[in-house]
Structures are given as structure tokens and as C-alpha cells.
Amino acid sequence: MRLYLVRHTSVDMPKGICYGQTDVELADTFPQELADVRHRLHGITFDKTYSSPLKRCAILARELSDEIIVDARIKEYNFGEWERKTWNEIYASDKGKEWFNDYVNTLCPKGESFAMMLHRVRVFIEHLSQSDENILIVTHAGIIRAFLILLENYSVEKAFDTHVVYGQVVMIEK
């Protein structure tokens, strides 16, 4: 099975804002970025297409496939009360400092820890068909990093050092 993980395209959100599970709008550059993603996937037939329910992924997935399976397990990291706050604001708080020191195990206020997100991605992967299919998964940078940890044996540090740009396609053979 080949998994083609696609990060959503650019969003209409200022830099430096935490927006994990916030349903934000796409940037005006969507048509050009869509063309780039289509070019990278040209010639590949997909047996299944999965998408995060957040519109920045679902809109892209619908442009790439006639049938999509929406799955909340591949939704971005849940930052809870920190959604729409600046990263500087988050870091300045005591809870933010605690989280930055151990984001793998520390829960965001009314959100989740990275370990919790890894678990839901692991469950998603376990439920994928084991046949030789090409599967398209339109999702988020955090989820792509989770796939790299779970399927490519990346350390958490290496995964977070791996830059995942808007519209990037990552292929993993499982």
C-alpha cells in the first residue's frame, strides 16, 4: 500500500497564530496551489481518498477526488484554549512553558497532548485496508509528522525538524 499524504494549501491566517483544529479559510492562492498539487499527483490513480473534516483539507480533497471519506482521526492537533492565540502568548504562560518543555505528554488546556494525537493516528492507520492500494490522505502538518513517526520510525525530534510546507506531498510505502 502506498500512502500519499498531502498537507492542505495555504490558509488565510496571520503567521504566528496557533490554529490547530480551528476551521480557517483558505488563502487566495488556492487555485495556483491546487494546480501544483495536481501536478505532483499526476498519473496516480487513487483507490480511496481520506480527508480531515476541516475545510482547508476537505475543499482540497474534493478537488482531487470524486469520493472522499472524511475522518476526524486525521484532524490537526487539538490545542484547546490556545486555538487562535499567538505562539508568543502561549509561551508566556506557565502552562505554555510546561507544554513546550514536554509537548509529547503535556495536555494543552482543554486540548490534547502529542501522545494522544499519535494514538488517534495509529488507530486510523490500523483501520486502513492492507491491500496494494494507492491511498490519498489530505491532512495537516502535525498528522503527517505523526505518520512519519509511526511508519518511517522518525523520532519525535526528527519529525518536528522535518519541514512540511503547504501543499506538500509525502509518499509512504506501508
C-alpha positions in Angstrom: 0.0 0.0 0.0 1.2 3.5 -0.9 0.0 6.4 1.2 0.1 9.8 -0.4 -0.1 12.4 2.4 -1.0 15.9 1.2 -0.8 18.9 3.5 -3.6 21.4 2.9 -2.8 24.5 1.0 -2.0 27.9 2.5 -4.6 29.4 4.9 -5.9 32.9 5.4 -4.4 33.3 8.9 -1.6 35.6 10.1 1.8 34.0 10.8 2.4 33.2 14.5 -1.2 32.2 15.3 -2.0 28.8 16.7 -4.9 27.4 14.7 -4.8 23.6 15.0 -8.4 22.5 14.9 -9.8 25.9 14.2 -11.7 25.8 10.8 -9.8 28.6 9.0 -10.3 29.8 5.4 -8.0 29.1 2.5 -5.7 31.7 1.1 -6.4 33.5 -2.2 -3.5 31.4 -3.7 -5.6 28.2 -3.6 -6.1 27.9 -7.4 -2.4 28.0 -8.0 -1.5 25.7 -5.1 -4.2 23.3 -6.3 -2.6 23.2 -9.7 0.8 22.4 -8.1 -0.7 19.6 -6.0 -2.4 18.1 -9.1 0.8 18.3 -11.0 2.7 16.4 -8.2 -0.1 13.7 -8.2 -0.4 13.5 -12.0 -0.8 9.9 -13.3 -1.6 8.3 -9.9 -4.9 6.6 -9.5 -6.3 6.5 -6.0 -8.4 3.7 -4.7 -9.5 5.7 -1.7 -9.3 9.3 -0.6 -9.4 10.3 3.1 -9.7 13.9 4.4 -9.6 15.7 7.7 -13.1 17.2 8.3 -11.6 20.7 8.5 -12.5 22.7 5.4 -8.9 23.6 4.5 -8.4 19.8 3.8 -11.9 18.9 2.6 -12.0 21.6 -0.1 -8.7 20.3 -1.5 -9.7 16.7 -1.2 -13.0 17.3 -3.1 -10.9 19.0 -5.9 -8.7 15.9 -6.1 -11.2 13.1 -5.8 -14.9 12.4 -6.6 -15.4 10.4 -3.4 -13.8 11.3 -0.1 -14.0 9.6 3.3 -14.0 12.3 6.0 -12.2 11.0 9.1 -11.8 13.1 12.3 -8.8 10.9 13.4 -6.7 12.8 10.9 -7.7 16.2 12.1 -4.9 18.5 13.3 -3.6 18.7 16.8 -6.2 19.9 19.3 -4.7 23.0 21.0 -7.9 23.6 23.1 -7.9 27.0 24.7 -4.8 28.0 22.8 -6.6 28.0 19.4 -6.3 31.4 17.7 -3.8 32.7 20.3 -0.3 33.8 19.3 2.5 31.4 20.0 4.2 34.2 22.0 1.1 34.5 24.2 1.1 30.7 24.7 4.8 30.5 25.5 4.5 33.4 28.0 2.0 31.4 30.2 3.1 28.9 32.8 1.1 26.2 31.2 2.6 27.1 27.8 6.1 26.8 29.3 5.2 23.4 30.7 3.9 22.3 27.4 6.9 23.5 25.4 9.1 21.5 27.8 7.2 18.3 27.2 4.5 18.6 24.4 4.6 14.9 23.9 2.9 14.2 27.3 1.5 17.5 28.4 -2.1 18.3 27.5 -3.0 21.7 26.1 -5.7 23.3 28.3 -8.9 21.6 27.1 -6.9 20.1 24.3 -4.7 17.1 23.8 -1.1 16.0 24.1 1.0 14.9 21.1 0.9 11.3 22.5 -2.9 11.5 22.3 -2.7 12.7 18.7 -0.3 9.9 17.8 -2.7 7.4 19.3 -5.6 8.5 17.1 -3.4 8.4 14.0 -2.2 4.9 15.0 -5.8 3.8 15.2 -6.5 5.3 11.8 -3.6 3.5 10.2 -4.6 0.2 11.8 -8.0 0.5 10.1 -6.6 1.1 6.6 -7.0 -1.7 4.0 -4.0 -3.9 3.8 -4.2 -4.4 0.0 -1.9 -2.8 -2.5 -3.9 0.4 -2.9 -2.8 3.9 -3.5 -4.5 5.9 -0.8 -4.7 9.7 -0.8 -4.8 11.4 2.6 -5.4 15.1 2.7 -4.5 16.3 6.2 -2.2 18.6 8.3 1.5 19.0 9.0 1.1 17.6 12.6 -0.6 14.5 11.2 2.0 14.0 8.5 4.7 14.1 11.2 2.7 11.5 13.2 2.7 9.2 10.1 6.5 9.7 9.8 6.9 8.7 13.4 4.6 5.7 13.2 5.5 4.3 9.8 9.0 5.6 9.0 10.5 5.3 12.5 11.3 9.0 12.8 12.0 10.2 16.3 9.7 12.9 17.6 12.6 15.4 17.3 13.4 14.4 13.7 9.7 14.6 12.7 9.4 18.2 14.1 12.7 19.1 12.4 11.1 18.0 9.1 9.6 21.0 7.4 6.2 20.2 5.9 5.1 23.0 3.6 1.6 23.8 2.4 0.5 21.6 -0.5 3.4 19.2 0.1 3.0 15.5 -0.9 4.7 12.8 1.2 4.6 9.2 0.0 5.0 6.4 2.4 5.0 2.7 1.4 3.4 0.6 4.1 
